[in-house]
Amino acid sequence: MNAPAHDNGRLALMLNELRLPTIGRLWPEFVERSDKEGWPATRLLGALLEHELAERAKRRIERHRTESHLDPTKTLATFDFGMVPMVSKAHVTALATGESWLEKGATILLFGPPGGGKSHLGSALGHALIDAGYRVLFTRTAELVQKLQAARQSLQLPSALAKLDRFDLIILDDLSYARKDQAETSVLFELIAERYERKSLLITANQPFSGWNDVFPDPGMTIAAIDRLVHHSTIFELNVESYRRRKASDKQSARRRQLPNDNCEGGTTTMAS
């Protein structure tokens, strides 16, 4: 029995119905090449499917990067490891694959003063993990806490926490700025408890654990939260001078070097006798 013939318009409609846009774009070129070079049908089909899958993976990564809210400039390529000698580049590179810790819901904790590179390093790991096929969410801790408290008030907190499960990693930036004088900070503990040993967190904080009593409503909750976070954790302490302050100082020094000598005019100096 002869295979049914299809005109180009009909093929385009079927590929669109099947949601195969890459094959729809490439098949005329590949068919022409296949006819010229005598490809077997399996090679033609395989080549088209490989391109479709590659484009689909690329689009998926682009979607995941958009939903992550990560700063596009804060990547491993732009992170200056020379500024934070206490952080091992090899260790960070190993963590960037995700394989050794995301599967067991482990935690990464980044401590250090403001401007030390914590947010940049966390974002950089987030970008690398998206490239590796994982889903990541970057959020200011206070912003997520407010959203979860709003969900609690509308009796939707379990649903809101469940929706966050689609992210393999949540990056909670600036945890120290969430304060216990806001009644809603208790939902932060519920998020930590909900993801414990199931889904991973990466937390940046200006204060060490000893200062976390300013975050949670009571000491018992503070201890319980810390206990869960450190159980399966990697801790980095970025105790360095503010990167932003150093950059500003370097720029100011460069400007000073470029200023002409106040005692010079036109490149010459006239000495009074």
CORWO-V83441 format. One record per helix or strand. SS is the DSSP state (h for helix, s for strand). FROM is the first residue (numbers start at 1). TO is the last residue. Records with the same first field share a line. If there is no record, write none. Layout:
BEGIN
SS=FROM-TO, FROM-TO
END
This chain:
BEGIN
h=8-17, 21-37, 41-68, 76-78, 81-83, 89-95, 102-104, 118-131, 141-153, 157-164, 175-177, 183-195, 209-214, 219-231, 243-258
s=107-111, 136-140, 169-173, 200-205, 233-237, 265-265, 268-268
END
